[in-house]
């Protein structure tokens, strides 16, 4: 009896290679290209990823990791290790990426979070009395910089139990992002968890930003554009070159440079002069009143001003476009308004 053998499904740009033991160069290239295309076409800045000051590349957020998992059909599976104590909530999570079609385990990432971290360990005191009544080992005076000024904040320790669920979710998020970067080989495009670092530690941990030669070239051209028309031409040519190279980091840097240069060029342009509206056609009655006012203007500014004041607001509004000309005529005839 002949048996029917079902062959594994092959996917273009997927994470399961056509061959069991290796990927071809074309498959690797296609996977990398797909990640960059998803970043440009689907992901939104500050929603799926963000640029943290002092970092060389974008930081992948959880919504962005979820988009990549959907793209490559990755199902995250979590293994949770509870390391909590009476005073500290702490979890270490391993996130395993499983292919939804073939059930193959593609890779994993590890994330950990603890209520002893700076942003979870302390909270602002509700009032001075709470701070004074809290034991000295459970309170502190925190010095922080805000808009160039040093501020002092009174803080007390948080309760670990209140933060247990938050800490667990954060550990799962970190593990999932790590797994996504590992499985999709997207670490050359994104970093992770930089948003969780205190601002004063980010530049020390990462160093100065680095851009490709292509990014530096087109950013320099954007900054050197002398006019808005030149900037538009640079934008068109730069987008074409960067898209052909599929350099997502260069694309973000170039967009930011064009936006900044465009704002600067707009600020240096003189504001257009407001044109004085042309007088609107008058009704027969208004035209007759205007003729009378022209006669009164010939009698001098005092007579004209008194006559104008005697008109109703509606009539003054109808003749407002002619007022300056009538007043100039009256002043020329003599007298002061």
C-alpha positions as CSV (number, residue, x, y, z in Angstrom):
1,X,0.0,0.0,0.0
2,X,1.4,3.4,-1.0
3,X,1.7,5.9,1.8
4,X,1.2,9.6,1.3
5,X,4.1,11.6,2.6
6,X,3.4,15.3,3.4
7,X,6.5,17.4,2.7
8,X,7.3,20.3,5.0
9,X,5.9,23.6,3.7
10,X,8.6,26.0,2.3
11,X,8.2,29.7,2.9
12,X,9.8,32.5,1.0
13,X,11.7,34.8,3.4
14,X,10.6,32.6,6.3
15,X,12.5,31.3,9.2
16,X,12.5,27.7,8.3
17,X,15.1,27.0,5.6
18,X,14.4,24.9,2.6
19,X,17.2,22.7,3.8
20,X,17.4,21.4,7.3
21,X,21.0,22.3,8.1
22,X,21.7,25.6,6.5
23,X,20.3,28.7,4.8
24,X,21.3,29.8,1.3
25,X,22.7,33.3,0.8
26,X,19.6,34.3,-1.0
27,X,17.4,33.2,1.9
28,X,19.5,35.2,4.4
29,X,19.4,38.3,2.2
30,X,15.7,38.0,1.7
31,X,15.1,37.7,5.5
32,X,17.2,40.8,6.2
33,X,15.4,42.7,3.4
34,X,12.0,41.7,4.8
35,X,12.9,43.1,8.3
36,X,13.9,46.4,6.7
37,X,10.8,46.6,4.5
38,X,8.5,45.9,7.5
39,X,10.3,48.6,9.4
40,X,9.8,51.2,6.6
41,X,6.4,50.1,5.5
42,X,4.5,49.0,8.6
43,X,6.3,50.2,11.7
44,X,5.8,53.7,13.1
45,X,8.4,55.8,14.9
46,X,7.7,56.1,18.6
47,X,5.1,53.3,18.4
48,X,6.9,50.2,17.2
49,X,10.4,51.6,17.7
50,X,12.1,54.8,18.9
51,X,15.4,56.6,18.8
52,X,16.8,57.1,22.2
53,X,19.3,60.0,22.6
54,X,22.9,58.7,22.8
55,X,22.2,55.4,21.0
56,X,23.6,54.4,17.6
57,X,20.5,52.7,16.3
58,X,16.7,52.5,17.0
59,X,15.4,50.7,20.0
60,X,12.8,48.0,19.3
61,X,9.6,48.3,21.4
62,X,7.2,45.5,22.3
63,X,4.7,46.5,19.6
64,X,7.5,46.3,17.0
65,X,8.6,42.9,18.2
66,X,5.0,41.7,17.9
67,X,4.9,42.9,14.3
68,X,8.0,41.0,13.5
69,X,6.6,37.9,15.2
70,X,3.5,38.1,13.1
71,X,5.6,38.6,9.9
72,X,7.7,35.5,10.5
73,X,4.9,33.5,12.2
74,X,6.7,33.2,15.5
75,X,4.7,32.1,18.5
76,X,6.4,33.2,21.8
77,X,6.5,30.6,24.6
78,X,7.5,31.8,28.1
79,X,9.3,29.9,30.8
80,X,9.2,31.8,34.1
81,X,11.6,31.5,37.0
82,X,10.4,33.2,40.2
83,X,13.4,34.5,42.2
84,X,11.3,36.7,44.5
85,X,12.0,37.2,48.2
86,X,9.9,38.8,51.0
87,X,11.4,42.2,50.1
88,X,12.0,42.0,46.4
89,X,9.9,40.8,43.5
90,X,12.2,39.3,40.8
91,X,11.6,37.2,37.8
92,X,13.8,35.7,35.1
93,X,11.9,34.8,31.9
94,X,13.1,32.7,28.9
95,X,11.0,33.4,25.8
96,X,11.2,30.6,23.2
97,X,10.3,31.4,19.6
98,X,8.4,28.5,17.9
99,X,7.5,28.5,14.3
100,X,3.7,28.4,14.0
101,X,3.7,26.3,10.8
102,X,6.4,23.7,11.5
103,X,6.6,23.9,15.3
104,X,10.3,24.2,15.1
105,X,12.0,26.0,18.0
106,X,13.8,28.9,16.3
107,X,15.6,30.5,19.2
108,X,15.2,32.1,22.6
109,X,15.9,35.2,24.6
110,X,16.2,35.8,28.3
111,X,14.9,38.8,30.2
112,X,14.9,39.7,33.9
113,X,13.3,42.4,36.0
114,X,13.3,43.2,39.7
115,X,11.5,45.6,42.0
116,X,14.9,46.5,43.3
117,X,15.6,48.4,40.0
118,X,15.8,52.2,40.5
119,X,12.5,53.1,38.8
120,X,10.6,50.4,40.8
121,X,12.3,50.6,44.2
122,X,11.3,54.2,45.1
123,X,8.3,56.4,44.9
124,X,7.6,60.0,45.8
125,X,6.4,60.6,49.4
126,X,2.8,61.6,49.5
127,X,3.5,64.3,52.1
128,X,6.2,65.4,54.5
129,X,4.5,63.6,57.3
130,X,4.8,60.2,55.5
131,X,8.5,60.8,54.8
132,X,9.1,61.7,58.5
133,X,7.3,58.6,59.8
134,X,9.1,56.2,57.4
135,X,12.2,54.5,58.9
136,X,15.5,55.9,57.8
137,X,16.4,52.7,55.9
138,X,13.2,53.0,53.9
139,X,13.5,56.6,52.8
140,X,15.9,58.8,51.0
141,X,16.6,62.3,49.5
142,X,17.1,62.0,45.7
143,X,19.0,64.5,43.7
144,X,18.0,64.8,40.1
145,X,18.6,67.2,37.2
146,X,15.6,68.8,35.5
147,X,16.0,71.4,32.7
148,X,19.6,72.1,33.8
149,X,18.6,72.6,37.5
150,X,19.3,70.2,40.4
151,X,16.2,69.2,42.3
152,X,15.8,67.4,45.6
153,X,13.0,64.8,45.9
154,X,11.8,63.0,49.0
155,X,11.2,59.3,48.3
156,X,10.1,56.2,50.2
157,X,10.5,52.5,49.4
158,X,7.8,50.7,47.4
159,X,6.1,47.5,48.5
160,X,7.3,44.5,46.4
161,X,3.9,42.9,46.3
162,X,2.4,45.9,44.7
163,X,4.9,45.7,41.8
164,X,5.0,41.9,41.4
165,X,2.7,41.8,38.3
166,X,4.4,44.9,36.7
167,X,7.8,43.3,37.2
168,X,6.7,40.0,35.7
169,X,5.3,41.7,32.6
170,X,8.5,43.7,32.2
171,X,10.6,40.6,32.3
172,X,8.4,38.9,29.7
173,X,8.6,42.0,27.5
174,X,12.4,42.0,27.7
175,X,12.6,38.3,27.0
176,X,10.3,38.6,24.0
177,X,12.2,41.5,22.4
178,X,15.5,39.6,23.0
179,X,14.1,36.5,21.3
180,X,12.7,38.4,18.4
181,X,16.1,40.1,17.8
182,X,17.9,36.8,18.0
183,X,15.5,34.8,15.8
184,X,15.1,37.4,13.1
185,X,18.7,38.5,13.1
186,X,17.6,42.1,13.5
187,X,20.2,43.2,16.1
188,X,22.1,45.1,13.3
189,X,19.0,47.3,12.9
190,X,17.6,47.5,16.4
191,X,18.8,47.5,20.0
192,X,16.7,46.7,23.0
193,X,15.9,47.9,26.5
194,X,17.8,51.2,26.2
195,X,14.6,53.0,27.1
196,X,14.7,51.2,30.5
197,X,18.1,52.7,31.4
198,X,18.3,55.9,33.4
199,X,19.1,58.8,31.1
200,X,22.5,59.5,32.7
201,X,23.7,55.9,31.9
202,X,22.6,55.7,28.3
203,X,25.6,57.5,26.7
204,X,28.0,55.7,29.0
205,X,26.6,52.3,28.0
206,X,26.3,52.8,24.3
207,X,28.7,55.5,23.2
208,X,28.4,58.0,20.3
209,X,26.0,57.3,17.5
210,X,27.4,55.7,14.3
211,X,26.0,56.0,10.8
212,X,27.0,54.3,7.6
213,X,28.9,56.2,4.9
214,X,25.6,56.3,2.8
215,X,23.8,57.9,5.7
216,X,26.6,60.5,6.3
217,X,26.6,61.4,2.6
218,X,22.9,62.2,2.3
219,X,22.6,63.8,5.7
220,X,25.5,66.2,4.7
221,X,23.7,66.9,1.3
222,X,20.5,67.7,3.1
223,X,22.2,70.0,5.6
224,X,23.9,71.8,2.7
225,X,20.8,72.5,0.6
226,X,20.6,76.3,0.2
227,X,16.9,76.5,-0.9
228,X,13.7,74.6,-0.5
229,X,13.8,73.5,-4.1
230,X,17.4,72.2,-3.7
231,X,16.3,70.3,-0.6
232,X,13.4,68.7,-2.5
233,X,15.8,67.5,-5.2
234,X,18.1,66.1,-2.5
235,X,15.2,64.4,-0.9
236,X,14.1,62.7,-4.1
237,X,17.5,61.5,-5.0
238,X,18.4,60.4,-1.5
239,X,15.2,58.4,-1.0
240,X,16.0,56.5,-4.2
241,X,19.6,55.7,-3.2
242,X,18.8,54.7,0.4
243,X,15.9,52.5,-0.7
244,X,18.1,50.7,-3.2
245,X,20.7,50.1,-0.4
246,X,17.9,49.0,2.0
247,X,19.6,50.9,4.8
248,X,16.9,51.6,7.5
249,X,19.2,53.5,9.8
250,X,20.3,55.8,6.9
251,X,16.6,56.3,6.0
252,X,15.8,57.5,9.6
253,X,18.8,59.8,9.8
254,X,18.1,61.2,6.3
255,X,14.4,61.9,7.1
256,X,15.4,63.7,10.3
257,X,18.0,65.8,8.5
258,X,15.6,66.8,5.7
259,X,12.9,67.7,8.3
260,X,15.3,69.8,10.3
261,X,16.7,71.6,7.3
262,X,13.3,72.3,5.9
263,X,12.3,73.9,9.2
264,X,15.4,76.0,9.2
265,X,14.8,77.2,5.6
266,X,11.2,78.0,6.3
267,X,12.2,80.1,9.3
268,X,14.7,82.2,7.3
269,X,12.2,83.1,4.6
270,X,10.4,86.4,5.0
271,X,6.8,86.2,5.8
272,X,4.6,87.1,2.7
273,X,3.1,90.6,2.9
274,X,-0.6,90.6,3.5
275,X,-2.3,92.1,0.5
276,X,-4.9,94.7,1.2
277,X,-8.3,93.4,0.1
278,X,-9.9,95.1,-2.8
279,X,-13.0,97.2,-2.1
280,X,-16.2,95.2,-2.6
281,X,-18.9,96.5,-4.9
282,X,-21.3,98.8,-3.0
283,X,-25.0,98.8,-3.1
284,X,-26.8,101.8,-4.6
285,X,-27.6,103.2,-1.1
286,X,-24.0,102.7,0.1
287,X,-22.6,104.3,-3.1
288,X,-24.8,107.4,-2.5
289,X,-23.5,107.6,1.1
290,X,-19.9,107.3,-0.1
291,X,-20.5,110.1,-2.5
292,X,-21.8,112.3,0.3
293,X,-18.8,111.4,2.4
294,X,-16.5,112.4,-0.4
295,X,-18.1,115.8,-0.5
296,X,-17.8,116.2,3.3
297,X,-14.1,115.1,3.1
298,X,-13.5,118.2,0.9
299,X,-14.7,120.3,3.9
300,X,-11.8,119.2,6.0
301,X,-10.8,116.5,8.5
302,X,-12.9,117.8,11.4
303,X,-16.1,117.8,9.4
304,X,-15.4,114.4,7.9
305,X,-14.5,112.8,11.3
306,X,-17.8,114.1,12.8
307,X,-19.8,112.9,9.9
308,X,-18.2,109.5,9.9
309,X,-18.9,109.1,13.6
310,X,-22.5,109.8,13.0
311,X,-22.8,106.8,10.6
312,X,-24.1,103.5,11.9
313,X,-21.7,100.6,12.6
314,X,-23.2,98.7,9.6
315,X,-22.6,101.6,7.3
316,X,-19.1,102.2,8.6
317,X,-18.3,98.5,7.9
318,X,-19.6,98.7,4.4
319,X,-17.4,101.8,3.7
320,X,-14.4,100.7,5.8
321,X,-12.3,99.9,2.7
322,X,-12.7,103.6,1.6
323,X,-12.0,105.2,5.0
324,X,-8.2,105.7,4.6
325,X,-8.7,107.3,1.2
326,X,-11.4,109.6,2.5
327,X,-9.4,110.6,5.6
328,X,-6.4,111.4,3.5
329,X,-8.6,113.5,1.2
330,X,-10.0,115.3,4.2
331,X,-6.6,116.0,5.8
332,X,-5.4,117.4,2.5
333,X,-8.4,119.7,2.4
334,X,-7.5,121.1,5.8
335,X,-8.1,120.7,9.5
336,X,-7.1,118.0,12.0
337,X,-9.1,114.9,12.7
